[in-house]
Amino acid sequence: AWFFKAASELLKARFRILEVDPEIWNKVMWCDFLRPIDSRVYEEAKDPVKVMKQLEDANDEYNLTHTAQMHLVFFSDCIGHISRLARIMRQPRGNALLVGVGGSGRSSCARLCACMSETAEFEIALTKGYGLDAFREDEKKFMVSAGSGSGKSSMFLFNDTQIINETFLEDVNNILNAGEVPNLFPSDEMDRVVNDTRPRAKDLGLSEAKDAVWALFV
C-alpha cells in the first residue's frame, strides 16, 4: 500500500497528472504465458478472466504430469507473484529469493511457473548422512543438465530447510555470481562436459577450444 501511494505521488509530481488512484497498480499485469509456448510474447494481461483460466489449465496440466498433486487457489496476490516468477524464468540465469511463511505457496508457484515454461525441475532430497559431498554431486547433475550438450532450461529449487551446511549457500552464491563452483568438476569430468558441449559451440559458430567451450557451458 505504501509503495502504490508513493508511486501515485511521484506520478502527480513528475508527470503533472492531477489525480491517480493508487489501486490502479493492482490492475496492471504483464506476463508471457497467455499464448502457446512457441509463440509467446511478453504482453499486458488485460483480461483477468483469461489469466485465471490459463493458470487453472496449467495447474491441471501439472497434476497430469506429476505424482505430487497441487490444487492452487489463484487469488490476486498469487497471480501477481506467478507473473513475476514467470518473468524471471524467461531471463537467462534468472533467479529469485522467495520470502514467506511455510505453507504460503512459494514452492508451488515456482513449480507451476516451471511447468508453464517447460522448464525442468531439480531439487535435492535430504536423506540420512546427506552432506557436502552429496550436495556437490547434485550440483554437478543440475549443472550438466542445464549447460551440457544441447542445454535444457532448468530450475533449481532450494528451500531454507535444506540448508544443513553453510557451504551450501556459498556454492549457490558462486553459481549466481560466476556461473560455477571453483574446482567442482575434476579434470576427467570437465573433459567429458567439454566434449558434450562442443557440438553446440560449433552450431553457434563459436570457438571449439576447451576454454571457450567451458565458458559456453558456464
ChimeraX attribute file (.defattr): number of C-alpha atoms within 10 A of each C-alpha:
attribute: neighborCount
match mode: 1-to-1
recipient: residues
	/A:1	9
	/A:2	8
	/A:3	10
	/A:4	15
	/A:5	15
	/A:6	11
	/A:7	15
	/A:8	19
	/A:9	18
	/A:10	14
	/A:11	15
	/A:12	13
	/A:13	11
	/A:14	8
	/A:15	9
	/A:16	9
	/A:17	12
	/A:18	9
	/A:19	10
	/A:20	15
	/A:21	10
	/A:22	16
	/A:23	12
	/A:24	10
	/A:25	15
	/A:26	11
	/A:27	12
	/A:28	11
	/A:29	17
	/A:30	16
	/A:31	20
	/A:32	20
	/A:33	23
	/A:34	20
	/A:35	13
	/A:36	11
	/A:37	12
	/A:38	6
	/A:39	9
	/A:40	13
	/A:41	13
	/A:42	13
	/A:43	13
	/A:44	12
	/A:45	18
	/A:46	12
	/A:47	10
	/A:48	13
	/A:49	9
	/A:50	12
	/A:51	19
	/A:52	16
	/A:53	13
	/A:54	16
	/A:55	21
	/A:56	16
	/A:57	13
	/A:58	17
	/A:59	23
	/A:60	15
	/A:61	14
	/A:62	21
	/A:63	15
	/A:64	11
	/A:65	10
	/A:66	10
	/A:67	8
	/A:68	8
	/A:69	13
	/A:70	16
	/A:71	11
	/A:72	15
	/A:73	13
	/A:74	15
	/A:75	9
	/A:76	13
	/A:77	10
	/A:78	15
	/A:79	18
	/A:80	18
	/A:81	15
	/A:82	22
	/A:83	21
	/A:84	15
	/A:85	21
	/A:86	23
	/A:87	17
	/A:88	15
	/A:89	21
	/A:90	16
	/A:91	9
	/A:92	8
	/A:93	14
	/A:94	13
	/A:95	13
	/A:96	11
	/A:97	8
	/A:98	14
	/A:99	8
	/A:100	9
	/A:101	8
	/A:102	9
	/A:103	8
	/A:104	11
	/A:105	16
	/A:106	18
	/A:107	15
	/A:108	17
	/A:109	22
	/A:110	22
	/A:111	22
	/A:112	23
	/A:113	27
	/A:114	21
	/A:115	18
	/A:116	22
	/A:117	19
	/A:118	13
	/A:119	18
	/A:120	16
	/A:121	15
	/A:122	17
	/A:123	14
	/A:124	16
	/A:125	11
	/A:126	14
	/A:127	8
	/A:128	6
	/A:129	7
	/A:130	12
	/A:131	14
	/A:132	14
	/A:133	9
	/A:134	15
	/A:135	18
	/A:136	16
	/A:137	13
	/A:138	16
	/A:139	23
	/A:140	17
	/A:141	12
	/A:142	20
	/A:143	21
	/A:144	18
	/A:145	17
	/A:146	20
	/A:147	19
	/A:148	23
	/A:149	18
	/A:150	14
	/A:151	15
	/A:152	15
	/A:153	17
	/A:154	20
	/A:155	21
	/A:156	17
	/A:157	13
	/A:158	16
	/A:159	13
	/A:160	7
	/A:161	8
	/A:162	12
	/A:163	12
	/A:164	13
	/A:165	11
	/A:166	9
	/A:167	13
	/A:168	17
	/A:169	14
	/A:170	12
	/A:171	18
	/A:172	17
	/A:173	14
	/A:174	13
	/A:175	17
	/A:176	14
	/A:177	11
	/A:178	11
	/A:179	15
	/A:180	20
	/A:181	19
	/A:182	10
	/A:183	8
	/A:184	14
	/A:185	15
	/A:186	8
	/A:187	10
	/A:188	9
	/A:189	12
	/A:190	15
	/A:191	14
	/A:192	11
	/A:193	20
	/A:194	24
	/A:195	17
	/A:196	19
	/A:197	23
	/A:198	24
	/A:199	16
	/A:200	19
	/A:201	21
	/A:202	12
	/A:203	8
	/A:204	9
	/A:205	9
	/A:206	14
	/A:207	13
	/A:208	18
	/A:209	12
	/A:210	15
	/A:211	11
	/A:212	15
	/A:213	23
	/A:214	20
	/A:215	12
	/A:216	18
	/A:217	24
	/A:218	16
